[in-house]
């Protein structure tokens, strides 16, 4: 939201109050409170008719400073609030000298000038950012009262995050309004708005307000990030890194780390699609078609019309289309499939649950007691009030019945179109409930899944979210067009969401709206399978690959099986996301923060720490991608390219750049037909040119995310030593790019498959804990 008319003037009707200087401070056991008048107080008379801003600093965790700016504090706080997990290890301190008063949390300090107003945030021996004179303000406008802060940007400093946004990954120059909307993937609106950003300057900022936060990112004032909220109080947290990875780790410790999704969820999900005609015969034919072509399938999803038209949601199978749902699900599950069904938090008037929910008071109401209704999406629909514990339990009870029937997961769609002219059961502020509603909705669904299926077995396919929503994976990108530009905007949205603390993300392979041409569909497949989660889903047409030609079938065959083999590596990355909050799919700027060429890259990404993926966004296969410094090896073909530098190449219809980082060790599983298996049994450690003196440790997880085996790879001169700890299962070592070896101890050379890139393959002797390879 803009308050100025250019740099020098204010917009008509805007009356600002700026803190001018520090008049007084109070030091508490865990906080610093600064009192700043809006004009300089030189004598007692100057205190009369002078507004006072109260600025309070606290430390919710080490290296984090929370700043609370208040003008009038007598308003009723009706919530809701983001849940912040404070770290009791935070031990802030306050120091003062003749020029400054400083509040310090860990390595981060907020330093207030005792002269003219200024606040600096300092860490690592430098000023990260600051709030100069006339940056912090209380503003009376024709639209009401607002509080604003502006934090300085350094020269060349880039800003990332703010939710799943589909424009450029770097947010500099953009206006971002944090307000959830069902706007597709081709506009400035977003399904997942998160008032948190990360900068290349070594810090992040979280605006702790569930309401409409407006960001001007180097836009209204091009040298600053501005954020504002309606009302009399603004709180924001500065999170020190120093790396982007550190910032995400500390931010997600505060707002919640993602649950670990079950391993089976990483396989291919196939949908009925949305408005297509389908019944059990259709579903069976689709599943048969996948099996006949050797295409591994993990999850089958039933979209909206598993329920009767105009009844969404009544959670009852359409009896005309699915007369035997229990039998059908049993037959599908006997084939090794998991089942997902579509839901949303809206109750259509024709659903019998509407009258039931309205009578019990479970639906959101207007102030006069009428149930809030409209006809968009479903005729006369109401909205479940998740602020009411009884309504939450009622909704969860409907889901339990489906789980008892054999359903394994829910696609928790919608949750963005939340009205503000309503009254909530707990008295929450309707404006601040708009964004927060999705958190309560997805939490309720995830909670019943975890309760019913057990820890580590709950997974959603959710569209809407806000800060903290990363705790309930997985989220998908929403309704994209079936075009190359929309494929690219989907990737930008996913990378932006990753920089907002979300560890797991997916998208509709081939696009949702319309029917993709074969080139779009086939090019999208590798991108989809080299994402954390992979789903074939569309609107009015099926997304089975044989409808798009033999190439699509062949490419899906290759990449579903490649993903299954990569599961020891991918699931280890998932465990890292769960434990540390570092996403599986990572922007290049997150993984290579010291390489300035990576700052703006949003057409490629790192899958985990070691694999670079650059989807191809053209039918002819012409593409350009960037490799950071070092020798990068093609994961599938073994070719080596040297960075840093840009590469321009043409790739065939089933091909794309997938390169392994220099010095990596990639764990490949022994199975390619499913994502959930014993990863340590028969694992191959593919070693990529380790540097002399380097040591790499690889942890192989079990299906609960616990360490099943640990391997340490060390190179000393011409000797490569691989040591195993944990599992006694068979294992192998492959030296990528190495054609011959001089000798092997405790292992034997094995013939490499024609599907493997060049490199000697060594089978460890049974029971051995160490293989030593002597290079020529």
ZAGU-896187 format. One record per residue (C-alpha): residue in one letter; x, y, z. Coordinates in steps of 0.001 Angstrom, whole numbers, padded with zeros to 6 digits, always signed. Layout:
aXYZ;...
//
This chain:
x+000000+000000+000000;x+001392+003363-001002;x+001206+006381+001287;x+003374+008805-000669;x+003093+010729-003896;x+006616+010300-005166;x+009498+010640-002768;x+008787+014097-001360;x+005024+014308-000893;x+002318+012349+000888;x-000855+011235-000810;x-003933+013327-000262;x-005475+012780+003171;x-002460+010938+004663;x-001328+012290+008026;x+001853+010668+009378;x+003340+010435+012834;x+007037+009604+012847;x+009159+008769+015909;x+011639+011620+016218;x+013944+010522+019031;x+014214+008185+021995;x+012715+010015+024968;x+012851+007191+027495;x+013588+003471+027788;x+012529+000719+030139;x+014571-002433+030545;x+012779-005603+031629;x+014088-009065+032324;x+013528-010114+028723;x+012693-006937+026819;x+013542-003389+025927;x+010813-000771+025614;x+011539+002492+023840;x+009242+005520+024019;x+009493+007766+020992;x+007446+010991+020681;x+006398+012343+017310;x+008164+015648+017958;x+011313+016500+019828;x+010680+017024+023529;x+012963+019727+024890;x+010791+020916+027776;x+007833+019655+029793;x+005353+021568+027704;x+006432+019672+024618;x+004866+016474+026027;x+001376+017957+025706;x-000680+016996+022657;x+002214+014895+021402;x+001520+011345+020202;x+003919+008719+021485;x+004995+005532+019722;x+005972+002608+021925;x+008572+000279+020398;x+009282-002948+022246;x+011967-005535+021514;x+011826-009155+022643;x+013744-012292+021693;x+011599-015308+020777;x+014789-017222+019881;x+018530-016676+019627;x+019437-014565+016574;x+015846-013299+016362;x+014587-009891+017459;x+010859-009169+017560;x+009923-005491+017223;x+006452-004401+018305;x+005345-000899+017307;x+002226+000476+018976;x+000366+003745+019008;x-002933+003157+020848;x-003077-000135+022754;x-006612-000054+024156;x-008239-001961+021326;x-009638-005433+021894;x-007277-008107+020592;x-009591-010649+019013;x-006950-012622+017125;x-006210-014892+015471;x-002444-015056+015872;x+000279-017067+014279;x+001671-019628+016675;x+005256-018842+017564;x+007331-021535+019258;x+009558-019464+021520;x+012962-020892+022346;x+013663-020739+026084;x+017375-020659+025272;x+017033-017045+024150;x+018781-014869+026711;x+018596-011269+025483;x+020587-008467+026994;x+020430-004679+026887;x+023421-002360+026822;x+023633+001430+026743;x+026256+004044+026068;x+026155+007767+025334;x+024961+007294+021759;x+022906+004086+021636;x+020726+001651+023513;x+021072-001873+022142;x+018977-005011+022487;x+020867-008214+021642;x+019602-011730+020967;x+022357-014186+020153;x+024377-012693+017301;x+021712-010149+016331;x+021311-006677+017832;x+018721-003936+017426;x+020542-000664+018080;x+018535+002509+018755;x+020202+005868+018236;x+019830+008252+021163;x+020152+011214+018808;x+017941+011512+015746;x+015695+008474+015307;x+017278+005418+013720;x+017228+001678+014387;x+019968-000572+013011;x+019974-004374+012966;x+023537-005581+013366;x+025118-009027+013151;x+028414-010467+012013;x+030127-007147+012555;x+027968-005253+010049;x+024638-003488+009693;x+022210-005869+007986;x+019434-003339+007551;x+017991-000335+009323;x+014930+001795+009896;x+015970+005405+009302;x+014169+008657+010047;x+010604+008738+008646;x+010619+005005+007903;x+008600+003842+010887;x+005253+005619+011006;x+001693+005666+012251;x-000520+006979+009470;x-004063+008255+009423;x-005528+007862+005923;x-008910+008134+004249;x-009002+004321+004508;x-008291+004222+008230;x-005285+003977+010502;x-002143+002079+009520;x+001257+001290+010947;x+004220+001130+008618;x+007853+000144+008706;x+010535+000492+006064;x+013788-001458+006210;x+016717-000467+004056;x+018022-002547+001173;x+021706-002638+000329;x+023010-002158-003186;x+022346-005354-005134;x+020380-006944-002278;x+017673-009337-003498;x+014394-010181-001757;x+012703-013608-001932;x+009640-015320-000509;x+006274-013796+000492;x+004479-017023-000388;x+003808-018831-003633;x+004051-015987-006109;x+004139-016589-009820;x+006022-013512-011009;x+009811-013153-010911;x+011516-014992-008081;x+013301-011820-006962;x+010617-009582-005474;x+012453-006261-005831;x+010214-003761-007586;x+007013-005634-006790;x+003942-004708-004753;x+002793-007750-002787;x-000486-007779-000892;x-000731-010695+001505;x-004335-011707+000865;x-005283-015237-000138;x-007233-015440-003390;x-008361-018037-005903;x-006658-016286-008785;x-004908-019030-010735;x-001187-018953-011454;x-001123-016163-014035;x-001743-013098-011884;x-000289-011243-008943;x-002794-012974-006666;x-001742-016063-004751;x-003290-019044-002989;x-000501-019138-000416;x+000403-015757+001042;x+003137-015656+003657;x+004242-012362+005288;x+007879-013482+005404;x+010806-012687+003166;x+014463-013614+002936;x+017139-011363+001515;x+020581-011957+000124;x+021778-009630+002872;x+021888-012416+005462;x+018535-012029+007214;x+014800-012558+006913;x+011771-010608+008129;x+008489-012083+009336;x+005560-009705+009824;x+003646-011333+012655;x+000140-010383+011557;x-002479-012757+010143;x-004310-009917+008420;x-003714-008057+005149;x-000050-007098+005156;x+000970-004921+002232;x+004570-005022+001011;x+006283-002473-001201;x+009500-004272-002121;x+011839-001622-003420;x+008815-000083-005133;x+007314+002897-003307;x+010765+003689-001934;x+013185+001838-004168;x+015927+001520-001542;x+013683-000066+001107;x+011228-002862+001801;x+008051-001347+003212;x+005339-003276+005019;x+002147-001936+006540;x-000917-003225+008356;x-004262-001653+009244;x-004712-000843+012907;x-002634+000438+015801;x-000047-002320+016296;x+002614-003789+014013;x+005019-006568+014997;x+007829-007949+012902;x+010667-010368+013559;x+014142-009969+012123;x+015837-013351+011721;x+019613-013442+011288;x+021181-016131+009099;x+023845-015482+007983;x+022938-017758+005018;x+019477-018117+003494;x+019489-021730+004658;x+020135-020555+008235;x+017302-018049+007975;x+014837-020729+006865;x+016014-023074+009591;x+015457-020448+012289;x+012192-019156+010816;x+010636-022631+010592;x+011763-023378+014149;x+009490-020485+015139;x+006504-021123+012854;x+006678-024911+012523;x+008667-027493+010601;x+006936-029691+008024;x+005798-033146+009000;x+007613-035951+007177;x+005309-037222+004423;x+005048-040989+003958;x+007454-042454+001425;x+004603-043793-000727;x+003431-040234-001354;x+006583-039518-003384;x+005408-041875-006135;x+003162-040892-009033;x-000367-039685-008264;x-002936-040127-011054;x-006290-038333-011044;x-009678-038795-012642;x-009258-035123-013579;x-011972-032612-012718;x-014928-032450-015134;x-014282-035663-017061;x-016797-038518-016968;x-015679-041374-014759;x-016964-044373-012876;x-015316-047543-011569;x-014943-048944-015086;x-013177-045758-016184;x-010916-045800-013165;x-010078-049465-013661;x-009273-048930-017331;x-006924-046078-016431;x-005144-048124-013786;x-004958-051106-016179;x-003500-048873-018871;x-000735-047718-016564;x+000080-051299-015529;x+000062-052591-019105;x+002653-049998-020053;x+004844-050669-017022;x+004172-047238-015502;x+004496-047364-011688;x+001561-045751-009908;x+001362-045036-006181;x-001826-043034-005586;x-005139-042814-007390;x-007082-039617-006816;x-010842-039127-007140;x-011640-035499-007890;x-014822-033582-007074;x-017445-035668-008881;x-016921-038673-006643;x-019749-036836-004844;x-023049-035892-006454;x-023376-032601-008282;x-024567-029690-006109;x-023752-031726-002955;x-020147-030642-002324;x-019399-031470+000314;x-021582-034191+001783;x-018732-036754+001804;x-020958-039411+000239;x-020074-041295-002940;x-022390-040703-005858;x-024500-043915-005792;x-025241-043732-009510;x-021575-043628-010442;x-019986-045542-007582;x-022593-047978-006196;x-019986-050005-004276;x-017350-047579-002992;x-016048-049906-000279;x-015595-052740-002745;x-014042-050462-005362;x-011503-049052-002923;x-010657-052552-001710;x-010074-053665-005292;x-007803-050705-005991;x-005895-051147-002767;x-005389-054829-003559;x-003338-053576-006509;x-001012-051723-004163;x-002576-048278-004668;x-003270-045616-002082;x-006477-043606-002412;x-006949-039842-002279;x-010282-038015-002501;x-011080-034355-003063;x-012663-032245-000325;x-013215-028581+000489;x-014477-026691+003563;x-017662-025499+001864;x-021076-027100+002415;x-023547-026787-000456;x-027123-025995+000463;x-028355-029196-001196;x-026022-031291+000970;x-027855-032773+003925;x-024941-031517+006013;x-025996-027930+005369;x-029132-028157+007488;x-027290-030251+010049;x-024422-027783+010319;x-026672-024718+010299;x-028876-026094+013076;x-025874-026897+015246;x-024227-023529+014616;x-021264-025044+012767;x-021441-022717+009752;x-020095-019170+009664;x-022791-016529+010235;x-023529-012873+009677;x-023891-010584+012680;x-027693-010965+012540;x-027413-014744+012933;x-028061-015690+009299;x-025756-018310+007812;x-023347-016730+005362;x-024099-018083+001883;x-023367-017450-001748;x-023661-019270-005083;x-020086-019143-006288;x-018692-022663-006680;x-021683-024441-005077;x-025263-023203-004931;x-026145-021679-001565;x-022950-022937+000024;x-021940-022183+003589;x-018563-022288+005279;x-017465-024531+008161;x-016433-022472+011200;x-013174-024082+012312;x-012859-021623+015216;x-015611-023660+016896;x-014130-026879+018381;x-017445-028657+017956;x-017667-027692+014268;x-014087-028856+013776;x-014881-032221+015385;x-018074-032524+013287;x-016130-031966+010060;x-013392-034374+011138;x-015999-037025+011884;x-017071-036987+008226;x-013454-037519+007190;x-012990-040403+009627;x-015808-042273+007929;x-013937-042001+004629;x-010695-043148+006222;x-012516-046141+007691;x-013729-046919+004189;x-010187-047084+002845;x-009229-043529+001871;x-005561-042725+002589;x-005213-039000+001817;x-007238-035883+001093;x-006842-033205-001511;x-007873-030272+000673;x-008851-027807-002015;x-009953-024163-001702;x-009959-022204+001569;x-009093-018838-000037;x-012486-017169-000623;x-013195-016346+003001;x-015666-013513+003692;x-014976-010612+006031;x-018595-009556+006695;x-019174-012412+009133;x-018957-013333+012813;x-016734-016186+013958;x-017632-018504+016834;x-014588-017492+018869;x-015069-013774+018164;x-011987-013548+015918;x-011372-010473+013780;x-012929-011259+010359;x-010221-009335+008504;x-007478-011383+010143;x-009386-014636+009733;x-009394-014329+005929;x-005826-015590+005516;x-005720-017636+008700;x-008762-019736+007852;x-006712-022016+005619;x-004399-022824+008516;x-007270-024030+010698;x-008826-025949+007781;x-005698-027836+006753;x-004689-028388+010354;x-008053-030042+011072;x-007695-032352+008064;x-004071-033202+008772;x-004836-033839+012425;x-007475-036476+011670;x-005195-038153+009122;x-002354-038350+011621;x-004695-039617+014328;x-006183-042293+012077;x-003086-043402+010138;x-000339-042724+012673;x+002669-040429+012836;x+004503-040179+009519;x+001555-041462+007470;x-000454-038249+007086;x-000306-036334+003808;x-002495-033691+002167;x-002613-032231-001305;x-003463-028675-000241;x-003878-025529-002330;x-004173-022676+000164;x-001841-021759+003014;x-000304-019001+005058;x+002601-018788+007514;x+002869-022023+009471;x+001006-024008+006832;x+004259-025735+005926;x+003573-028060+008874;x+000856-029824+006844;x+002386-031031+003565;x+002014-031349+000630;x+000961-028185-001238;x+000402-027962-004966;x+000588-024951-007245;x-003059-024505-008172;x-004841-023954-011471;x-002267-023363-014191;x-002747-023220-017941;x-001494-026054-020141;x+001277-024008-021765;x+005013-023560-021513;x+004693-020065-019974;x+002403-021506-017292;x+004854-024335-016681;x+007517-021702-016034;x+005260-019623-013789;x+004417-022759-011813;x+008103-023338-011148;x+008536-019725-010061;x+005645-020165-007643;x+007171-023304-006169;x+010578-021720-005714;x+009017-018650-004127;x+007102-020912-001737;x+010328-022769-000917;x+011879-019445+000102;x+008851-018979+002384;x+009604-022034+004520;x+007615-024736+002673;x+009511-027995+002305;x+007287-029954-000116;x+005536-028815-003271;x+003891-030186-006398;x+002008-029084-009519;x-000271-030499-012189;x+001905-032208-014807;x+000865-030861-018198;x-001110-028019-016666;x-004692-027927-015383;x-006717-025668-017668;x-007260-026885-021215;x-005579-029861-022829;x-001829-029577-023412;x-000342-030364-026778;x+001956-033409-026689;x+005135-031324-026490;x+003949-029396-023427;x+002736-032536-021696;x+005859-034542-022461;x+008298-031751-021528;x+006404-031218-018268;x+006780-034880-017203;x+010483-034754-016151;x+009863-031520-014234;x+006927-033172-012486;x+008813-036324-011554;x+011847-034340-010441;x+009714-032417-007951;x+009163-033510-004376;x+005683-034802-005273;x+004276-035704-008679;x+000691-035666-009932;x-001084-036134-013272;x-004262-034039-013087;x-006277-031789-015376;x-009592-030091-015878;x-011733-031353-018738;x-009442-034081-020115;x-007653-037126-018757;x-003913-036909-018216;x-002973-040496-019020;x+000185-040419-021163;x-000961-042638-024047;x-003434-039927-025051;x-000404-037728-025795;x+001629-040214-027826;x+004325-042828-027519;x+006951-040288-026478;x+004889-039300-023449;x+004561-042933-022396;x+008295-043541-022803;x+009283-040406-020905;x+006873-041147-018056;x+008239-044696-017904;x+011807-043423-017595;x+011228-040716-015032;x+008844-042577-012723;x+011488-045263-012479;x+014319-042773-012092;x+012471-041126-009219;x+011950-044492-007529;x+015690-045199-007742;x+016440-041726-006390;x+014262-042302-003323;x+017168-042936-000873;x+018495-039518-001892;x+015088-037812-002063;x+013810-039203+001203;x+016999-038082+002924;x+016267-034593+001549;x+012718-034946+002886;x+014087-035814+006314;x+016246-032662+006150;x+013149-030594+005313;x+011359-032161+008266;x+014219-031679+010722;x+015643-028355+009554;x+012993-026645+007446;x+015227-026586+004343;x+013045-027425+001302;x+013499-030403-001011;x+013298-028165-004102;x+015681-025259-003623;x+016204-022048-005576;x+019753-021700-006834;x+020117-018585-004670;x+019374-020675-001584;x+022011-023286-002353;x+024617-020923-003877;x+024176-017603-002037;x+027731-016477-002811;x+027366-016857-006580;x+025852-013600-007875;x+024827-015298-011124;x+022361-017441-009146;x+020482-014495-007616;x+017760-014258-010282;x+017653-017831-011601;x+014063-019079-011617;x+014028-021558-014519;x+016175-024138-012748;x+016577-025427-009211;x+018408-027809-006948;x+016596-031023-006055;x+018064-031588-002632;x+021611-030406-002097;x+023329-032155-004980;x+021165-032430-008144;x+020517-029503-010486;x+017375-029650-012641;x+016623-027276-015522;x+013224-028031-017121;x+012904-027378-020844;x+010234-024783-021647;x+010073-025071-025428;x+008823-027567-027969;x+012059-027574-029966;x+014169-028258-026867;x+016383-025185-027072;x+017314-024205-023537;x+019861-022207-021586;x+020948-022981-018059;x+023674-021978-015641;x+026220-024150-013850;x+028066-022798-010793;x+031783-023438-010392;x+033178-026946-010754;x+032792-030080-012861;x+029135-031079-013122;x+028148-034561-014296;x+024973-035454-016174;x+023032-037760-013835;x+021655-039897-016640;x+024327-039810-019327;x+027579-039135-017528;x+028685-036155-019633;x+030763-033605-017729;x+030429-029822-018088;x+032518-027261-016270;x+031203-024127-014585;x+030829-021358-013798;x+029066-020465-016967;x+025978-020510-019124;x+025232-023490-021314;x+023033-023393-024406;x+021887-026749-025741;x+019059-028463-027587;x+017481-031413-025776;x+015351-034186-027239;x+011702-034583-026276;x+012410-036772-023242;x+015603-035062-022156;x+016581-032131-019961;x+019615-030912-018008;x+019961-032922-014778;x+023455-032455-013365;x+025153-033615-010190;x+027147-031169-008120;x+030915-031630-007989;x+032104-033953-005218;x+028667-035385-004473;x+027708-038887-003455;x+024220-039859-004658;x+022463-042833-003054;x+020454-044838-005601;x+018009-047530-004568;x+017790-051044-005928;x+014117-050789-006976;x+012479-048720-009682;x+008881-049915-009411;x+007765-048140-006222;x+008902-045311-003930;x+008556-047132-000603;x+011052-049934-000065;x+014123-050747+002019;x+016483-048066+000733;x+019563-049546+002387;x+019082-052989+000803;x+021209-053054-002338;x+021872-049306-002321;x+024408-047954-004808;x+026601-045050-003763;x+027480-043149-006922;x+030595-041102-006181;x+031277-038037-008312;x+034958-037025-008441;x+035640-036355-004769;x+038417-033853-004171;x+041634-035047-002587;x+041212-034867+001197;x+037430-034571+000995;x+035056-036540+003236;x+031368-036961+002416;x+028803-038564+004731;x+025580-040011+003337;x+022696-041080+005556;x+020243-043638+004178;x+016857-043304+005919;x+014329-046006+006612;x+010636-045450+005848;x+010137-043651+009165;x+012975-041234+008430;x+015363-042829+010914;x+018948-043653+009898;x+019100-047157+008420;x+022702-046922+007252;x+025419-044296+007144;x+028231-044234+004614;x+031398-042175+004780;x+033333-041608+001560;x+036888-040312+001880;x+039506-039694-000789;x+043199-039519+000015;x+045357-039162-003056;x+044505-042101-005346;x+042652-044016-002648;x+038870-043839-002219;x+037624-045407+001007;x+033920-046104+001592;x+032901-047126+005104;x+029457-048340+006093;x+027715-048092+009434;x+024325-049503+010342;x+022543-051912+008003;x+024309-055132+006975;x+022373-055294+003693;x+024238-055594+000362;x+025620-052385-001072;x+027602-051133-004066;x+029888-048281-005023;x+030046-046660-008433;x+032767-044199-009378;x+031181-041911-011941;x+033437-041140-014868;x+036112-043641-013809;x+036688-046322-016455;x+039237-048488-014622;x+040731-048934-011161;x+044083-050303-010061;x+042767-052478-007223;x+039771-053074-004957;x+039800-054322-001379;x+036716-056036+000101;x+034742-055793-003106;x+034617-056947-006690;x+034051-055279-010004;x+030570-055792-011408;x+029271-055087-014900;x+027445-051771-015099;x+023990-051741-016627;x+023611-050158-020041;x+021166-047789-018349;x+023907-046505-016033;x+026308-043715-016973;x+029921-044729-017461;x+031783-045596-014279;x+033145-048701-012620;x+030716-050512-010376;x+031938-052341-007279;x+029916-054787-005218;x+030944-054843-001569;x+031807-058237-000164;x+029004-059720+001961;x+029090-058321+005469;x+031979-055962+004811;x+031946-052526+006395;x+034638-050980+004218;x+035576-050939+000540;x+038876-049438-000553;x+039430-048505-004189;x+042853-047643-005619;x+042620-045357-008620;x+045151-045650-011457;
//
